Amino acid sequence: MPTRTTAAPHTQEQRTRRADRRFGVRLLGAVAAAAAAAIPFALLLVLVEANWPPLRRVDAGAARRLHEVALEHPAWTGTLRILSDWVWDPATLRIAVALLTLWLLYRRAWRLAAWAAVTAAGGALTGVLVKVVVERARPSLEDPVAQAPGYSFPSGHAMTATTSFAVLLLVLLPMVPRAWRALCWGVAGVSVLGVGFTRIALGVHWFSDVIGGWLLGAAVVVLTGWAFEAWRADSGRRPTSVTEGLEPELTDEDPEVAEHDREFTADAPEPSDPAPRHG
């Protein structure tokens, strides 16, 4: 009996230490991933602000060659405009994320809904702030095939595509059969790359604008994703991999009830009828 009394706290202490170590490893990994996305963006921003000649030549060369193609193939250019202005337009993607957020609220996945909304809104506000600070002019081409208002760096289309498709993927993957998940990743990847290509080909963004939008969008997703994963750890949930989505429990009836709480509820004895009174 005395051995059992001392063993239980000792075992609990060991579990707590192991959980702390795992959380520390995940935390460092998340910080490293965020830095991997944020540092390249910061370096690119410095090069753009310094008007670095090699980068300027790449931007000018890409704009010139793609503009020539756009002028020579008007049907191709019209397709790019439809994709850029309608299918992959930031308003379209934000509406999709907004509808997803409402569905998550209906499913009572409150924290996942908050993550989706914060990631989309935070990405949009961050992009606007950087544009205002940098104040980079858009390409000025003879006989332009498209026009766009505002500043150029980073590309709002590229950044919104990165954050929006990341939100859609990381939320909905648990609802998708495993055999179809690779296809979903492929569609999202092609869409994000396609958005960037259309903006350069239409002559409304420099090549480096698009790269900046991708990098900054990825940094936002990594940071908010780390915050969500930290909540899961604090709630006693297992860590997840990016291939299974942020919250695999989304397929459950009540996504935010932790597994140990479900087990506790399931194992709880049924309340017994009170003993009859005898007067």
SEMI-756161 format. One record per residue (C-alpha): residue number from 1; residue in three letters; chain; z, y, x. Coordinates in nm, 4 decimals, m for minus. Example, Ala and Ser with C-alpha at 12.3 -4.5 7.8 and 13.67 -1.06 7.14 Angstrom:
BEGIN
{site 1; Ala; A; {0.7800; m0.4500; 1.2300}}
{site 2; Ser; A; {0.7140; m0.1060; 1.3670}}
//
This chain:
BEGIN
{site 1; Met; A; {0.0000; 0.0000; 0.0000}}
{site 2; Pro; A; {0.0874; 0.2648; 0.2684}}
{site 3; Thr; A; {m0.2449; 0.1893; 0.4434}}
{site 4; Arg; A; {m0.4424; 0.2639; 0.1265}}
{site 5; Thr; A; {m0.2542; 0.5881; 0.0728}}
{site 6; Thr; A; {m0.3521; 0.7290; 0.4154}}
{site 7; Ala; A; {m0.7045; 0.5833; 0.4229}}
{site 8; Ala; A; {m0.8368; 0.7690; 0.1191}}
{site 9; Pro; A; {m0.7789; 1.1229; 0.2554}}
{site 10; His; A; {m0.9087; 1.0154; 0.5943}}
{site 11; Thr; A; {m1.2272; 0.8806; 0.4384}}
{site 12; Gln; A; {m1.2704; 1.1961; 0.2319}}
{site 13; Glu; A; {m1.2249; 1.4107; 0.5412}}
{site 14; Gln; A; {m1.4925; 1.2134; 0.7252}}
{site 15; Arg; A; {m1.7322; 1.2533; 0.4346}}
{site 16; Thr; A; {m1.6674; 1.6254; 0.4266}}
{site 17; Arg; A; {m1.7369; 1.6561; 0.7987}}
{site 18; Arg; A; {m2.0592; 1.4592; 0.7692}}
{site 19; Ala; A; {m2.1681; 1.6754; 0.4763}}
{site 20; Asp; A; {m2.0902; 1.9883; 0.6775}}
{site 21; Arg; A; {m2.2936; 1.8625; 0.9706}}
{site 22; Arg; A; {m2.5883; 1.7783; 0.7471}}
{site 23; Phe; A; {m2.5688; 2.1201; 0.5849}}
{site 24; Gly; A; {m2.5572; 2.2842; 0.9281}}
{site 25; Val; A; {m2.8678; 2.0960; 1.0380}}
{site 26; Arg; A; {m3.0519; 2.1953; 0.7200}}
{site 27; Leu; A; {m2.9418; 2.5545; 0.7630}}
{site 28; Leu; A; {m3.0720; 2.5713; 1.1194}}
{site 29; Gly; A; {m3.3943; 2.4050; 1.0126}}
{site 30; Ala; A; {m3.4443; 2.6588; 0.7337}}
{site 31; Val; A; {m3.3769; 2.9506; 0.9674}}
{site 32; Ala; A; {m3.6220; 2.8093; 1.2202}}
{site 33; Ala; A; {m3.8879; 2.7641; 0.9509}}
{site 34; Ala; A; {m3.8350; 3.1189; 0.8239}}
{site 35; Ala; A; {m3.8619; 3.2527; 1.1778}}
{site 36; Ala; A; {m4.1789; 3.0484; 1.2321}}
{site 37; Ala; A; {m4.3342; 3.2353; 0.9401}}
{site 38; Ala; A; {m4.1763; 3.5800; 0.9893}}
{site 39; Ile; A; {m4.2220; 3.6186; 1.3647}}
{site 40; Pro; A; {m4.6010; 3.5690; 1.3629}}
{site 41; Phe; A; {m4.6248; 3.8252; 1.0821}}
{site 42; Ala; A; {m4.4164; 4.0712; 1.2825}}
{site 43; Leu; A; {m4.6392; 4.0200; 1.5875}}
{site 44; Leu; A; {m4.9514; 4.0669; 1.3780}}
{site 45; Leu; A; {m4.8037; 4.3837; 1.2292}}
{site 46; Val; A; {m4.7428; 4.5221; 1.5777}}
{site 47; Leu; A; {m5.1034; 4.4474; 1.6785}}
{site 48; Val; A; {m5.2381; 4.6109; 1.3623}}
{site 49; Glu; A; {m5.0255; 4.9216; 1.4144}}
{site 50; Ala; A; {m5.1324; 4.9401; 1.7794}}
{site 51; Asn; A; {m5.4989; 4.9029; 1.6814}}
{site 52; Trp; A; {m5.5330; 4.6264; 1.9417}}
{site 53; Pro; A; {m5.8999; 4.6162; 2.0526}}
{site 54; Pro; A; {m5.9530; 4.2356; 2.0389}}
{site 55; Leu; A; {m5.8125; 4.2219; 1.6857}}
{site 56; Arg; A; {m6.0200; 4.5226; 1.5856}}
{site 57; Arg; A; {m6.3343; 4.3513; 1.7127}}
{site 58; Val; A; {m6.2561; 4.0334; 1.5178}}
{site 59; Asp; A; {m6.1934; 4.2306; 1.2003}}
{site 60; Ala; A; {m6.5098; 4.4388; 1.2376}}
{site 61; Gly; A; {m6.7269; 4.1401; 1.3279}}
{site 62; Ala; A; {m6.6100; 3.9304; 1.0317}}
{site 63; Ala; A; {m6.6536; 4.2217; 0.7915}}
{site 64; Arg; A; {m7.0048; 4.2981; 0.9174}}
{site 65; Arg; A; {m7.1360; 3.9396; 0.9081}}
{site 66; Leu; A; {m6.9918; 3.8544; 0.5678}}
{site 67; His; A; {m7.1137; 4.1827; 0.4229}}
{site 68; Glu; A; {m7.4675; 4.0989; 0.5311}}
{site 69; Val; A; {m7.4419; 3.7633; 0.3530}}
{site 70; Ala; A; {m7.3028; 3.9317; 0.0409}}
{site 71; Leu; A; {m7.5971; 4.1734; 0.0279}}
{site 72; Glu; A; {m7.8551; 3.8989; 0.0819}}
{site 73; His; A; {m7.7119; 3.6630; m0.1846}}
{site 74; Pro; A; {m7.6144; 3.8585; m0.4968}}
{site 75; Ala; A; {m7.5541; 3.5435; m0.7049}}
{site 76; Trp; A; {m7.3091; 3.4162; m0.4424}}
{site 77; Thr; A; {m7.1402; 3.7556; m0.4393}}
{site 78; Gly; A; {m7.1085; 3.7522; m0.8175}}
{site 79; Thr; A; {m6.9323; 3.4145; m0.8014}}
{site 80; Leu; A; {m6.6914; 3.5483; m0.5414}}
{site 81; Arg; A; {m6.6107; 3.8455; m0.7650}}
{site 82; Ile; A; {m6.5341; 3.6190; m1.0603}}
{site 83; Leu; A; {m6.3034; 3.4071; m0.8466}}
{site 84; Ser; A; {m6.1328; 3.7074; m0.6888}}
{site 85; Asp; A; {m6.1057; 3.9297; m0.9977}}
{site 86; Trp; A; {m6.0283; 3.6679; m1.2630}}
{site 87; Val; A; {m5.9444; 3.3158; m1.1499}}
{site 88; Trp; A; {m5.7341; 3.4071; m0.8445}}
{site 89; Asp; A; {m5.6446; 3.7612; m0.9444}}
{site 90; Pro; A; {m5.2757; 3.8482; m0.8832}}
{site 91; Ala; A; {m5.2284; 3.9290; m1.2525}}
{site 92; Thr; A; {m5.3564; 3.5829; m1.3495}}
{site 93; Leu; A; {m5.1292; 3.4072; m1.1017}}
{site 94; Arg; A; {m4.8254; 3.6151; m1.1992}}
{site 95; Ile; A; {m4.8808; 3.5337; m1.5649}}
{site 96; Ala; A; {m4.8913; 3.1654; m1.4720}}
{site 97; Val; A; {m4.5601; 3.1973; m1.2862}}
{site 98; Ala; A; {m4.4086; 3.3938; m1.5755}}
{site 99; Leu; A; {m4.5075; 3.1213; m1.8232}}
{site 100; Leu; A; {m4.3636; 2.8602; m1.5884}}
{site 101; Thr; A; {m4.0376; 3.0565; m1.5686}}
{site 102; Leu; A; {m4.0129; 3.0698; m1.9490}}
{site 103; Trp; A; {m4.0710; 2.6950; m1.9646}}
{site 104; Leu; A; {m3.7942; 2.6387; m1.7095}}
{site 105; Leu; A; {m3.5579; 2.8477; m1.9208}}
{site 106; Tyr; A; {m3.6511; 2.6336; m2.2207}}
{site 107; Arg; A; {m3.5729; 2.3242; m2.0103}}
{site 108; Arg; A; {m3.2354; 2.4799; m1.9186}}
{site 109; Ala; A; {m3.3265; 2.4779; m1.5488}}
{site 110; Trp; A; {m3.1628; 2.8170; m1.5035}}
{site 111; Arg; A; {m3.1437; 2.8327; m1.1260}}
{site 112; Leu; A; {m3.4941; 2.6999; m1.0756}}
{site 113; Ala; A; {m3.6218; 2.9637; m1.3190}}
{site 114; Ala; A; {m3.4340; 3.2305; m1.1235}}
{site 115; Trp; A; {m3.5859; 3.1028; m0.7985}}
{site 116; Ala; A; {m3.9395; 3.1167; m0.9401}}
{site 117; Ala; A; {m3.8912; 3.4689; m1.0757}}
{site 118; Val; A; {m3.7241; 3.6033; m0.7610}}
{site 119; Thr; A; {m3.9866; 3.4494; m0.5322}}
{site 120; Ala; A; {m4.2747; 3.5979; m0.7314}}
{site 121; Ala; A; {m4.1170; 3.9398; m0.7850}}
{site 122; Gly; A; {m3.9697; 3.9590; m0.4350}}
{site 123; Gly; A; {m4.3049; 3.8728; m0.2804}}
{site 124; Ala; A; {m4.4843; 4.1378; m0.4845}}
{site 125; Leu; A; {m4.2337; 4.4104; m0.3992}}
{site 126; Thr; A; {m4.2284; 4.3158; m0.0311}}
{site 127; Gly; A; {m4.6067; 4.3323; m0.0128}}
{site 128; Val; A; {m4.6174; 4.6757; m0.1748}}
{site 129; Leu; A; {m4.3454; 4.8056; 0.0577}}
{site 130; Val; A; {m4.5282; 4.6879; 0.3696}}
{site 131; Lys; A; {m4.8550; 4.8400; 0.2459}}
{site 132; Val; A; {m4.6866; 5.1779; 0.1981}}
{site 133; Val; A; {m4.5249; 5.1644; 0.5409}}
{site 134; Val; A; {m4.8380; 5.0579; 0.7308}}
{site 135; Glu; A; {m5.0910; 5.2700; 0.5354}}
{site 136; Arg; A; {m5.3917; 5.0856; 0.6733}}
{site 137; Ala; A; {m5.7305; 5.1918; 0.5387}}
{site 138; Arg; A; {m5.9616; 4.9355; 0.3822}}
{site 139; Pro; A; {m6.3022; 4.8540; 0.5349}}
{site 140; Ser; A; {m6.5655; 5.1243; 0.4874}}
{site 141; Leu; A; {m6.9044; 4.9568; 0.4558}}
{site 142; Glu; A; {m7.2507; 5.0877; 0.3690}}
{site 143; Asp; A; {m7.3633; 4.9774; 0.0224}}
{site 144; Pro; A; {m7.0324; 4.8038; m0.0646}}
{site 145; Val; A; {m7.0426; 4.5139; m0.3113}}
{site 146; Ala; A; {m6.6840; 4.5657; m0.4341}}
{site 147; Gln; A; {m6.4119; 4.8281; m0.4438}}
{site 148; Ala; A; {m6.0317; 4.7998; m0.4366}}
{site 149; Pro; A; {m5.7622; 5.0687; m0.4606}}
{site 150; Gly; A; {m5.4624; 5.1212; m0.2356}}
{site 151; Tyr; A; {m5.3911; 5.0311; 0.1231}}
{site 152; Ser; A; {m5.5213; 4.7266; 0.3045}}
{site 153; Phe; A; {m5.2452; 4.5496; 0.5019}}
{site 154; Pro; A; {m5.1319; 4.2940; 0.3985}}
{site 155; Ser; A; {m5.3695; 4.1518; 0.1402}}
{site 156; Gly; A; {m5.1912; 4.1457; m0.1951}}
{site 157; His; A; {m5.4289; 3.8770; m0.3240}}
{site 158; Ala; A; {m5.3575; 3.6500; m0.0275}}
{site 159; Met; A; {m4.9824; 3.7041; m0.0477}}
{site 160; Thr; A; {m4.9651; 3.6529; m0.4240}}
{site 161; Ala; A; {m5.1725; 3.3355; m0.3986}}
{site 162; Thr; A; {m4.9375; 3.2000; m0.1318}}
{site 163; Thr; A; {m4.6183; 3.2677; m0.3279}}
{site 164; Ser; A; {m4.7609; 3.1731; m0.6689}}
{site 165; Phe; A; {m4.9139; 2.8403; m0.5694}}
{site 166; Ala; A; {m4.5994; 2.7559; m0.3720}}
{site 167; Val; A; {m4.3877; 2.8217; m0.6817}}
{site 168; Leu; A; {m4.6166; 2.6179; m0.9057}}
{site 169; Leu; A; {m4.6244; 2.3284; m0.6609}}
{site 170; Leu; A; {m4.2570; 2.3156; m0.5677}}
{site 171; Val; A; {m4.1490; 2.3375; m0.9311}}
{site 172; Leu; A; {m4.3980; 2.1015; m1.0947}}
{site 173; Leu; A; {m4.4312; 1.8273; m0.8312}}
{site 174; Pro; A; {m4.1512; 1.6154; m0.9873}}
{site 175; Met; A; {m4.3566; 1.6061; m1.3091}}
{site 176; Val; A; {m4.6691; 1.4829; m1.1277}}
{site 177; Pro; A; {m4.7261; 1.1113; m1.0523}}
{site 178; Arg; A; {m4.7056; 1.0422; m0.6801}}
{site 179; Ala; A; {m5.0682; 0.9294; m0.6685}}
{site 180; Trp; A; {m5.1803; 1.2757; m0.7804}}
{site 181; Arg; A; {m4.9542; 1.4877; m0.5603}}
{site 182; Ala; A; {m5.1908; 1.4935; m0.2628}}
{site 183; Leu; A; {m5.4626; 1.6277; m0.4930}}
{site 184; Cys; A; {m5.2291; 1.9029; m0.6138}}
{site 185; Trp; A; {m5.1555; 2.0059; m0.2557}}
{site 186; Gly; A; {m5.5280; 2.0061; m0.1827}}
{site 187; Val; A; {m5.6131; 2.2258; m0.4819}}
{site 188; Ala; A; {m5.3377; 2.4715; m0.3890}}
{site 189; Gly; A; {m5.4492; 2.4842; m0.0258}}
{site 190; Val; A; {m5.8148; 2.5390; m0.1143}}
{site 191; Ser; A; {m5.7155; 2.8106; m0.3620}}
{site 192; Val; A; {m5.5023; 3.0008; m0.1116}}
{site 193; Leu; A; {m5.7737; 2.9812; 0.1538}}
{site 194; Gly; A; {m6.0389; 3.0678; m0.1029}}
{site 195; Val; A; {m5.8566; 3.3808; m0.2117}}
{site 196; Gly; A; {m5.8485; 3.5079; 0.1447}}
{site 197; Phe; A; {m6.2152; 3.4312; 0.2013}}
{site 198; Thr; A; {m6.3250; 3.6168; m0.1131}}
{site 199; Arg; A; {m6.1364; 3.9310; m0.0108}}
{site 200; Ile; A; {m6.3018; 3.9401; 0.3318}}
{site 201; Ala; A; {m6.6462; 3.8437; 0.2010}}
{site 202; Leu; A; {m6.6340; 4.1175; m0.0643}}
{site 203; Gly; A; {m6.5525; 4.3731; 0.2047}}
{site 204; Val; A; {m6.2212; 4.4913; 0.0546}}
{site 205; His; A; {m5.9937; 4.3516; 0.3264}}
{site 206; Trp; A; {m5.9975; 4.2959; 0.6992}}
{site 207; Phe; A; {m5.9527; 3.9441; 0.8352}}
{site 208; Ser; A; {m5.6090; 4.0352; 0.9718}}
{site 209; Asp; A; {m5.5042; 4.1663; 0.6273}}
{site 210; Val; A; {m5.5527; 3.8207; 0.4821}}
{site 211; Ile; A; {m5.3688; 3.6485; 0.7679}}
{site 212; Gly; A; {m5.0816; 3.8936; 0.7191}}
{site 213; Gly; A; {m5.0687; 3.8193; 0.3462}}
{site 214; Trp; A; {m5.0508; 3.4460; 0.4080}}
{site 215; Leu; A; {m4.7782; 3.4774; 0.6713}}
{site 216; Leu; A; {m4.5637; 3.7192; 0.4730}}
{site 217; Gly; A; {m4.5960; 3.5132; 0.1556}}
{site 218; Ala; A; {m4.4962; 3.1989; 0.3438}}
{site 219; Ala; A; {m4.1912; 3.3763; 0.4879}}
{site 220; Val; A; {m4.0768; 3.4813; 0.1396}}
{site 221; Val; A; {m4.1124; 3.1269; 0.0056}}
{site 222; Val; A; {m3.9241; 2.9766; 0.2989}}
{site 223; Leu; A; {m3.6344; 3.2201; 0.2642}}
{site 224; Thr; A; {m3.5951; 3.1805; m0.1120}}
{site 225; Gly; A; {m3.6453; 2.8049; m0.0804}}
{site 226; Trp; A; {m3.3647; 2.7902; 0.1732}}
{site 227; Ala; A; {m3.1373; 2.9792; m0.0671}}
{site 228; Phe; A; {m3.2158; 2.7263; m0.3408}}
{site 229; Glu; A; {m3.1529; 2.4343; m0.1071}}
{site 230; Ala; A; {m2.8184; 2.5890; m0.0093}}
{site 231; Trp; A; {m2.7225; 2.5959; m0.3778}}
{site 232; Arg; A; {m2.8120; 2.2280; m0.4067}}
{site 233; Ala; A; {m2.5910; 2.1481; m0.1094}}
{site 234; Asp; A; {m2.3009; 2.3475; m0.2548}}
{site 235; Ser; A; {m2.3451; 2.1612; m0.5833}}
{site 236; Gly; A; {m2.3188; 1.8241; m0.4128}}
{site 237; Arg; A; {m2.6837; 1.7344; m0.4548}}
{site 238; Arg; A; {m2.8898; 1.5467; m0.1998}}
{site 239; Pro; A; {m3.1361; 1.7341; 0.0225}}
{site 240; Thr; A; {m3.4989; 1.7211; m0.0859}}
{site 241; Ser; A; {m3.8266; 1.7155; 0.1009}}
{site 242; Val; A; {m4.1141; 1.9495; 0.0281}}
{site 243; Thr; A; {m4.3234; 1.6543; m0.0914}}
{site 244; Glu; A; {m4.0990; 1.5922; m0.3944}}
{site 245; Gly; A; {m4.0433; 1.9500; m0.5086}}
{site 246; Leu; A; {m3.7378; 2.1729; m0.5055}}
{site 247; Glu; A; {m3.5577; 1.9945; m0.7871}}
{site 248; Pro; A; {m3.6552; 1.6313; m0.8511}}
{site 249; Glu; A; {m3.4005; 1.6249; m1.1360}}
{site 250; Leu; A; {m3.6370; 1.8416; m1.3413}}
{site 251; Thr; A; {m3.7569; 1.5270; m1.5183}}
{site 252; Asp; A; {m3.4044; 1.4653; m1.6520}}
{site 253; Glu; A; {m3.2889; 1.5845; m1.9909}}
{site 254; Asp; A; {m3.0431; 1.8296; m1.8364}}
{site 255; Pro; A; {m3.1794; 1.9206; m1.4888}}
{site 256; Glu; A; {m2.8737; 2.1130; m1.3676}}
{site 257; Val; A; {m2.6133; 1.8429; m1.4297}}
{site 258; Ala; A; {m2.5398; 1.6834; m1.0921}}
{site 259; Glu; A; {m2.5695; 1.3071; m1.0543}}
{site 260; His; A; {m2.1992; 1.2534; m0.9920}}
{site 261; Asp; A; {m2.1221; 1.4490; m1.3108}}
{site 262; Arg; A; {m2.3554; 1.2226; m1.5062}}
{site 263; Glu; A; {m2.1868; 0.9151; m1.3616}}
{site 264; Phe; A; {m1.8458; 1.0567; m1.4444}}
{site 265; Thr; A; {m1.9538; 1.1257; m1.8011}}
{site 266; Ala; A; {m2.1138; 0.7852; m1.8387}}
{site 267; Asp; A; {m1.8091; 0.6037; m1.7011}}
{site 268; Ala; A; {m1.5591; 0.7999; m1.9076}}
{site 269; Pro; A; {m1.3883; 0.5773; m2.1678}}
{site 270; Glu; A; {m1.4541; 0.6367; m2.5314}}
{site 271; Pro; A; {m1.1644; 0.8130; m2.7037}}
{site 272; Ser; A; {m0.9610; 0.5630; m2.8998}}
{site 273; Asp; A; {m0.8480; 0.6140; m3.2550}}
{site 274; Pro; A; {m0.4915; 0.7350; m3.2818}}
{site 275; Ala; A; {m0.2387; 0.4731; m3.3776}}
{site 276; Pro; A; {m0.1621; 0.4773; m3.7496}}
{site 277; Arg; A; {0.1620; 0.6316; m3.8453}}
{site 278; His; A; {0.4102; 0.4397; m4.0448}}
{site 279; Gly; A; {0.6414; 0.6346; m4.2607}}
//
